[in-house]
Amino acid sequence: MEDELPLRLAEVRTMFEGFQLLRSYPMIGDFLAYQYVIDLNYSPLMNFSEMEFVVPGPGAQAGIHKCFSSLGGLNESDIIKVVTDRQQEEFARLGLTFPSLWGRPLQLIDCQNLFCEVDKYARIKHPEITGISRRTRLKQRFRVNPMRIDYWYPPKWGLNEKIARGERAENGG
């Protein structure tokens, strides 16, 4: 707080600048700095594209290596970018109808999270495939929560108003 981090973050010109600022603090590594800047970008403090860059966490890295036998010379960030950029073409090629959030395509952070989930699911369904992380168990198991979930999205996405009006997401989502 002494060095006015909130004020300095409010003045960054790109999300990557915010990432670098957070990354400059002791004990904040690449992935945590990325997660913090993504969270801040959901707030009114920042308004940057979620397509600017991505930092894959250990789960996403493991998930990527479980999906692809070879990265073809690309790194994990590149793979996430290619998958994100090609989503519509691949859904069409595979005949998939992907339910979106009122036309909002998957962003880099979304695909980063999807690869992390792939790693978790694969640990349960295919425990014999340890992958690069060598992790075999999950920290938490899914438990049904009978409570109603009231979804809320960052206001800059313009989705909360659609929900309030009772509009349905595209493709019945």
Backbone as a ProteinNet text record, in pm:
[ID]
protein_1_A
[PRIMARY]
MEDELPLRLAEVRTMFEGFQLLRSYPMIGDFLAYQYVIDLNYSPLMNFSEMEFVVPGPGAQAGIHKCFSSLGGLNESDIIKVVTDRQQEEFARLGLTFPSLWGRPLQLIDCQNLFCEVDKYARIKHPEITGISRRTRLKQRFRVNPMRIDYWYPPKWGLNEKIARGERAENGG
[TERTIARY]
81.9	0	86.6	204.1	290.5	332	346.4	387.8	268.7	148.4	27.2	-2.5	6.7	-19.3	-156.5	-265	-394.7	-394.8	-335.4	-328.8	-243.8	-132	-44.1	-112.4	-189	-261.8	-369.4	-432.9	-538.4	-481.2	-351.4	-288.8	-221.8	-221.2	-154.8	-231.1	-157.5	-217.2	-256.3	-201.3	-234.6	-247.1	-315.9	-326.9	-188.6	-105.3	29.2	111.5	93.9	161.9	119.3	-11.5	-62.2	-3.6	4.6	66.4	210.9	287	427.6	441.6	353.8	357.7	332.8	229.8	201.6	314.9	369.4	477.4	603.4	618	738.2	741.9	632.7	628.5	681.4	754.8	807.7	695.1	720.9	631.1	506.9	503.3	396.5	460.5	429.4	485.1	398.2	434.9	365	215.7	184.3	44.9	-40.7	8	-69.1	-86.8	18	6.8	-96.4	-98.8	-197.6	-339.2	-356.8	-489.5	-536.5	-447.6	-484.2	-523.5	-445.9	-476.6	-605.7	-633	-760.3	-875	-862.3	-967.1	-987	-878.3	-889.2	-953.1	-927.2	-984.7	-1135.7	-1187.2	-1331.8	-1397.5	-1318.6	-1370.4	-1372.9	-1431.5	-1429	-1289.8	-1193.7	-1058.8	-989.1	-1013.6	-946.4	-1049.6	-1012.2	-1101.5	-1018.8	-948.8	-863.3	-923.4	-881.9	-926.6	-869.8	-954	-907.5	-830.8	-820	-745.7	-603.9	-562.8	-431.1	-317.9	-327	-224.6	-278.1	-207.9	-248	-123.2	-136.8	-31.1	-91.6	-59.1	-116.7	-59.5	-148.9	-106.3	-63.8	-19.8	26.9	-81.1	-206.2	-314.7	-339.9	-339.7	-360.6	-245	-123.3	-9	-22.9	-62.6	-80.3	-193.5	-303.7	-416.4	-379.7	-302.2	-258.2	-176.2	-85.4	-0.5	-78.2	-193.8	-279.8	-364.2	-385.5	-464.3	-380.9	-255.2	-171.8	-45.8	-18.2	103.7	226.4	206.5	315.2	258.6	335.7	292.4	344.8	413.7	459.7	548.2	629.3	720.1	656.8	528.7	461.7	474.3	458.5	453	306.6	282.2	145.4	61.2	120.3	46.5	3.7	94.2	61.6	-53.9	-51.3	-157.5	-292.1	-296.3	-421.3	-469	-377.8	-414.4	-470.7	-405	-451.7	-590.5	-608.8	-738.8	-846.8	-815.4	-912.2	-945	-842.5	-862.7	-941.6	-927	-989	-1120.5	-1170.6	-1287.7	-1405.8	-1441.9	-1559.9	-1539.3	-1421.6	-1393.1	-1396.8	-1342.6	-1339.1	-1476.9	-1557.7	-1695.3	-1770.4	-1754.7	-1823.3	-1772	-1640.4	-1580.2	-1628.3	-1644.2	-1685.1	-1836.4	-1908.5	-2054.1	-2106.2	-2031.7	-2071.5	-2148.8	-2254.6	-2327.4	-2285.5	-2202.9	-2148.6	-2235.2	-2295.2	-2378.3	-2290.1	-2308.2	-2225	-2301.4	-2233	-2295.3	-2339.6	-2458	-2517.1	-2420.9	-2354	-2265.3	-2122.4	-2092.8	-1956.7	-1869.7	-1770.5	-1685.5	-1593.5	-1541	-1443.8	-1322.8	-1274.8	-1157.6	-1036.1	-917.9	-796.3	-805.7	-855.7	-866.8	-963.4	-1069.1	-1164.9	-1098.1	-1022.2	-955.9	-844.4	-776.5	-678.2	-747.9	-863.5	-938.5	-987.2	-1029.1	-1076	-966	-844.3	-734.5	-704.6	-719.4	-702.9	-808.3	-931.9	-1038.9	-1013.2	-959	-923.8	-827.5	-728.7	-632.6	-702.6	-794	-865.2	-950.1	-1028.7	-1113.5	-1029.2	-919.4	-834	-772	-744.5	-689.9	-789.4	-917.6	-1020.5	-1046.8	-1067.8	-1105.7	-987.6	-868.7	-750.5	-632.3	-642.1	-536	-400	-401.6	-275.7	-194.1	-257.2	-186.7	-152.3	-30.3	7.3	46.2	94.1	129.4	248.8	265.8	385.3	381.8	262.8	254.5	279.5	257.9	269.5	166.4	70.2	-34.7	-136.3	-184.9	-280.3	-411.3	-414.6	-539	-587.6	-713.6	-773.7	-777.9	-767.6	-774.9	-916.6	-1016	-1154.9	-1236.7	-1339.7	-1435.1	-1560.9	-1629.9	-1755.3	-1861.7	-1933.4	-2048.3	-2163.6	-2279.2	-2397.7	-2435.9	-2461	-2509.3	-2654.2	-2749	-2889.9	-2936.7	-2852.8	-2890.2	-2893.5	-2984.8	-2996.2	-2871.4	-2827	-2712.1	-2763.1	-2734	-2765.9	-2638.9	-2635.3	-2515.5	-2499	-2375.3	-2341.4	-2212.8	-2210.5	-2093.9	-2040.4	-1912.1	-1859.1	-1950	-1990.4	-2084.8	-2042.9	-1913.3	-1866.6	-1905.1	-1941	-1982.8	-2126.3	-2204	-2341.8	-2436	-2403	-2485.1	-2586.4	-2556.5	-2646	-2782.9	-2784.5	-2910.8	-2992.7	-2924.3	-2993.5	-3054.9	-2981.9	-3033.8	-3155.2	-3144.9	-3255.6	-3381.1	-3362.5	-3477.1	-3529.6	-3460.7	-3504.3	-3461.5	-3369.6	-3322.8	-3242	-3252.3	-3175.3	-3048.2	-2944.9	-2817.5	-2837	-2745.1	-2752.8	-2744.5	-2810.5	-2812.5	-2868.6	-2960	-3028.9	-2948.3	-2826.8	-2740	-2793.6
-119.4	0	126.2	117	234.8	286.6	197.6	243	266.6	276.8	314.3	221.9	92.7	-5.2	12.8	32.9	50.7	168.4	278.4	394.1	362.7	297.2	262	164.5	69.5	-24.6	46.5	145.4	220.2	299.9	323.2	404.1	322.8	189.4	110.2	121.9	114.1	130	-1.8	-112.6	-244.4	-342.7	-451.4	-555	-614.6	-623.8	-677.7	-588.2	-457.1	-364.6	-391	-412	-445	-575.3	-674.2	-801.9	-781	-703.6	-680.3	-609.5	-516	-444	-541.2	-623.2	-721.4	-822.3	-862.8	-962	-911.2	-780.9	-722.3	-738.7	-782.7	-799.8	-936.6	-942.2	-1071	-1172	-1294.9	-1408.2	-1406.3	-1319.4	-1323.7	-1367.1	-1489.5	-1544.1	-1509.8	-1563.6	-1533.9	-1567.9	-1690	-1731.9	-1651.7	-1629.5	-1553.2	-1408.1	-1347.6	-1210.4	-1205	-1307	-1311.6	-1324.4	-1413.4	-1430.2	-1301.7	-1234.5	-1107	-1001.8	-991.1	-886.8	-920.1	-1048	-1087.1	-1047	-1078.2	-1041.4	-890.7	-815.4	-668.9	-618.3	-687.3	-647.4	-670.1	-757.3	-776.6	-661.3	-583.3	-471.7	-344.3	-237.5	-109.6	-46	-98.7	-41.8	-50.9	-159.7	-182.7	-221.7	-200.4	-239.6	-280.9	-390.9	-440.2	-566.6	-596.5	-717.6	-839.6	-939.4	-1065.5	-1146.6	-1093	-1160.1	-1103.8	-1017.1	-953.8	-1054.6	-1137.2	-1239.7	-1339	-1450.4	-1553.3	-1612.6	-1649.3	-1720.4	-1850.2	-1961.6	-2087.9	-2130.6	-2171.3	-2223.8	-2368.3	-2427	-2565.9	-2664.1	-2641.8	-2730.9	-2722.1	-2600.4	-2582	-2642.9	-2625.5	-2685.6	-2837.4	-2895.2	-3040.5	-3084.1	-3008.5	-3041.4	-3035	-2935.2	-2921.8	-3043.9	-3085.8	-3200.6	-3331.5	-3334	-3452.4	-3451.5	-3335	-3323.5	-3342.3	-3302.9	-3302.5	-3384.9	-3477.7	-3558.7	-3476.7	-3372.6	-3282.5	-3141.1	-3044.3	-2904.2	-2842.2	-2918	-2870.5	-2747.7	-2739	-2625	-2504.4	-2512.3	-2402.2	-2422	-2312.1	-2326.3	-2330.8	-2349.4	-2365.2	-2239.5	-2121.2	-1997.1	-1992.3	-2033.6	-2036.8	-2133.4	-2248.5	-2347.9	-2290.5	-2225.2	-2164.7	-2060.6	-1981.7	-1878.4	-1942	-2046.4	-2113.3	-2173.3	-2241.3	-2302.9	-2194.9	-2086.1	-1976.9	-1914.8	-1889.1	-1826.6	-1916.5	-2047.9	-2141	-2200.5	-2154.4	-2219.1	-2231.6	-2126.1	-2132.3	-2230.6	-2227.4	-2319.2	-2464.4	-2489.6	-2627.3	-2675.3	-2587.9	-2627.1	-2665.8	-2583.2	-2610.9	-2740.7	-2758	-2877.8	-3004.3	-2997.3	-3114.6	-3127	-3029.9	-3034	-3007.9	-2932	-2903.3	-2772.6	-2773.5	-2650.4	-2610	-2508.7	-2467.7	-2357	-2380.7	-2276.3	-2163.9	-2044.8	-1932.1	-1844	-1748	-1646.2	-1531.7	-1543	-1439.9	-1394.7	-1492.1	-1461.5	-1427.6	-1423.3	-1393.6	-1517.4	-1509.7	-1627.5	-1653.3	-1774	-1806.9	-1715.2	-1666.1	-1579.5	-1663.3	-1604.3	-1677.1	-1734.4	-1655.5	-1703.6	-1822.2	-1819.3	-1929.8	-2059.1	-2049.9	-2169.9	-2216	-2123.8	-2159	-2240.2	-2194	-2265	-2401.2	-2409.3	-2536.9	-2642.6	-2602.5	-2698.5	-2743.9	-2655.4	-2692.7	-2795.6	-2774.5	-2869.7	-3003.5	-3001.8	-3126.7	-3206.5	-3139.2	-3208.2	-3272.1	-3199.9	-3254.2	-3374.6	-3362.1	-3473.7	-3594.5	-3569.3	-3679.8	-3752.4	-3680.5	-3747.3	-3847.2	-3818.9	-3909.9	-4024.1	-3989.7	-4090.5	-4172.4	-4115.2	-4184	-4165	-4217.6	-4195.8	-4252.1	-4343.5	-4402.4	-4303.7	-4196.8	-4095.3	-3978.8	-3977.4	-3874.5	-3743.9	-3750	-3626.4	-3555.8	-3428.3	-3354.5	-3315.6	-3303.5	-3257.2	-3368.7	-3492.1	-3609.5	-3609.2	-3516.4	-3513.6	-3622.5	-3686.3	-3795.2	-3773	-3688.7	-3669.1	-3525.6	-3505.6	-3372.6	-3316.3	-3185.3	-3121.5	-3127.5	-3117.6	-3118	-3205.4	-3264.4	-3342.1	-3260.1	-3283.7	-3213.7	-3258.9	-3163	-3190.3	-3104.4	-3165.6	-3092.8	-2989.3	-2868.7	-2762.1	-2736.7	-2766.6	-2751.3	-2605.2	-2513.8	-2372.2	-2316.3	-2224.3	-2157.2	-2072.6	-2071.6	-1990.6	-1870.4	-1753	-1631.1	-1587.2	-1608.3	-1575.9	-1425.3	-1382.3	-1242.1	-1236	-1145	-1130.4	-989	-968.9	-832.6	-739.3	-626.3	-536.6	-495.9	-483.2	-441	-539.9	-664.4	-763.9	-740	-665.6	-636	-755.5	-855.9	-976.9	-974.7	-905.6	-905.1	-848	-750.1	-690.5	-791.7	-870.3	-972.9	-1078.4	-1115.1	-1212.3	-1154.4	-1027.7	-962.9	-956.6	-940.8	-936.3	-1075.5	-1177	-1314.3	-1368.4	-1298.4	-1347.6	-1475.2	-1565.5	-1689.2	-1674.4	-1741.7	-1740.2	-1810.4	-1783.8	-1846.2	-1997.2	-2066	-2212.2	-2273.6	-2200.3	-2254.2	-2256.5	-2192	-2196.7	-2115.9
0	0	0	59.8	67.7	-69.8	-166.9	-300.5	-393.5	-338.6	-412.6	-531.1	-506.2	-611.9	-677.6	-601.1	-669.3	-767.5	-728.7	-818.1	-940.5	-919.2	-1030.5	-1126.3	-1070.8	-1156.4	-1237.5	-1178	-1248.6	-1365.3	-1365.8	-1470.4	-1580.3	-1569.6	-1674	-1805.3	-1915.8	-2048.6	-2113.7	-2061.7	-2115	-1998.8	-2023.5	-1921.5	-1894.2	-1996.6	-1977.3	-1885.4	-1896.3	-1804.3	-1660.5	-1640.4	-1507.4	-1456.9	-1545.2	-1512.2	-1468.1	-1545.5	-1512.1	-1377	-1350.5	-1223.1	-1107.6	-1118.9	-1014.2	-1001.9	-1114.6	-1117.7	-1047.9	-1039.3	-978.5	-826.8	-767.4	-622.2	-582.7	-469.9	-423.7	-400.1	-433.3	-412	-500.9	-600.5	-699.2	-830.4	-869.9	-993.1	-1112.5	-1226.1	-1351	-1344.3	-1300.3	-1304	-1205.4	-1085.4	-987.4	-1032.8	-1088.2	-1139.9	-1251.4	-1336.5	-1444.9	-1389.3	-1292.8	-1233.4	-1166.3	-1097.4	-1032.7	-1136.3	-1243.8	-1342.5	-1417.8	-1439	-1499.9	-1407.9	-1278.6	-1183	-1178.5	-1176.9	-1176.8	-1305.6	-1415.4	-1543.3	-1546.5	-1462.3	-1451.4	-1376.5	-1306.1	-1226.9	-1311.6	-1258.3	-1331	-1336.9	-1260.9	-1257.1	-1393	-1465.5	-1593.6	-1698.7	-1825.1	-1934.1	-2055.3	-2040.1	-2147.4	-2208.6	-2328.9	-2395.9	-2324	-2306.5	-2249.1	-2352.6	-2472.5	-2579.1	-2593.1	-2500.2	-2509.2	-2491.9	-2389.5	-2365.4	-2264.3	-2248.2	-2152.2	-2088.3	-1962.4	-1891.2	-1839.1	-1901.5	-1856.8	-1722.4	-1633.7	-1504.7	-1517.6	-1407.8	-1413.3	-1457	-1416.4	-1458.1	-1607.2	-1660.8	-1804.6	-1883.6	-1835.5	-1903.8	-1907.9	-1794.1	-1789.2	-1881.3	-1882.5	-1969.6	-2116.5	-2153.1	-2292.6	-2334.1	-2247.2	-2280.8	-2280.2	-2213.9	-2220.5	-2347.4	-2405.5	-2529	-2654.8	-2651.1	-2770.9	-2747.7	-2836.8	-2824.9	-2860.6	-2940.3	-2977	-2988.8	-2942.9	-2955.1	-3084.2	-3164.2	-3294.4	-3287.1	-3183.3	-3168.3	-3099.7	-3067.5	-2998.2	-2847.5	-2772.6	-2627.6	-2584.5	-2455.9	-2406.6	-2430.4	-2417.7	-2445.9	-2592.1	-2680.5	-2823.3	-2851.5	-2786.6	-2807.3	-2765.2	-2649.5	-2602.7	-2703.4	-2756.7	-2854.3	-2982	-3032.1	-3153.8	-3131.5	-3018.9	-2989.6	-2979	-2911.5	-2896.1	-3031.7	-3112	-3242.9	-3338.8	-3325.5	-3419.5	-3369.3	-3255.4	-3194.8	-3289.3	-3359.3	-3447	-3561.4	-3622.5	-3732.4	-3685.5	-3567.4	-3517.2	-3473.1	-3412.3	-3377.8	-3505.2	-3608.3	-3735.5	-3798.2	-3801.4	-3861.5	-3791.5	-3659.7	-3582.6	-3567.4	-3624	-3614.9	-3474.8	-3395.6	-3257.6	-3249.7	-3173.7	-3143.1	-3003.2	-2994.9	-2865.4	-2805.9	-2690.3	-2629.2	-2574.6	-2627.4	-2585.6	-2487.7	-2433.9	-2348.7	-2438.4	-2495.6	-2579.9	-2689.9	-2752.4	-2863.5	-2824.2	-2695.7	-2649.9	-2670.2	-2758.6	-2781.9	-2662.4	-2656.7	-2553.4	-2566.7	-2455.2	-2449.9	-2408.8	-2414.2	-2376.8	-2235.8	-2140.4	-2002.4	-1994.5	-2075.7	-2075.8	-2122.6	-2230.7	-2283.6	-2189.9	-2124.6	-2022.7	-1914.6	-1869.8	-1766.2	-1815.5	-1943.2	-1997.9	-1997.3	-2033.1	-2030.8	-1888	-1791.6	-1651.3	-1611.7	-1655.4	-1625.2	-1694	-1815.9	-1884.1	-1797.3	-1741.5	-1655.9	-1536.4	-1473.9	-1356.9	-1394.4	-1500.9	-1543.9	-1583.6	-1652.3	-1696.4	-1576.7	-1469.2	-1350.1	-1291.3	-1304.9	-1253.6	-1351.5	-1478.9	-1578.2	-1629.5	-1629.7	-1682.4	-1586.5	-1465.1	-1366.2	-1408	-1503.5	-1550	-1633.5	-1680.1	-1759.8	-1667.2	-1617.2	-1519.9	-1586.4	-1708.6	-1778	-1716.5	-1752.4	-1710	-1562.8	-1503.9	-1365.1	-1264.6	-1305.8	-1219.5	-1106.3	-1111.2	-1009.1	-1040.5	-936.4	-956.4	-882	-784	-708.4	-723.1	-687.5	-690.5	-549.4	-539.7	-408.3	-352.6	-439.2	-395.9	-489.6	-435.2	-513.8	-533.5	-643.7	-671.3	-573.4	-518.5	-433.5	-483.2	-497.8	-544.4	-439.7	-486.8	-401	-440.2	-351.9	-388.1	-391.6	-348.3	-346.3	-488.8	-511.5	-640.6	-665.3	-789.1	-828.2	-906.2	-858.9	-932.9	-1003.8	-1134.5	-1211.2	-1223.4	-1220.1	-1233.7	-1314.2	-1410.1	-1496.6	-1485.3	-1519.9	-1517.9	-1597.8	-1540	-1608.5	-1749.6	-1773.3	-1906.3	-2015.6	-1978	-2076.9	-2123.4	-2046.8	-2084.7	-2076.1	-1997.5	-1989.7	-1876.4	-1767.8	-1652.5	-1688.2	-1776	-1819.2	-1898.9	-1981.3	-2060.6	-1968.6	-1865.2	-1769	-1697.4	-1655.5	-1584.3	-1671.6	-1802.5	-1895.8	-1929	-1880.4	-1905.8	-2040.9	-2107.8	-2237.6	-2215.6	-2309.6	-2302.2	-2383.6	-2337	-2409.3	-2542.8	-2634.9	-2766.9	-2755.1	-2844.9	-2850.7	-2722.7	-2658.4	-2541.7	-2415.3	-2415.4	-2296	-2181.9
[MASK]
+++++++++++++++++++++++++++++++++++++++++++++++++++++++++++++++++++++++++++++++++++++++++++++++++++++++++++++++++++++++++++++++++++++++++++++++++++++++++++++++++++++++++++++

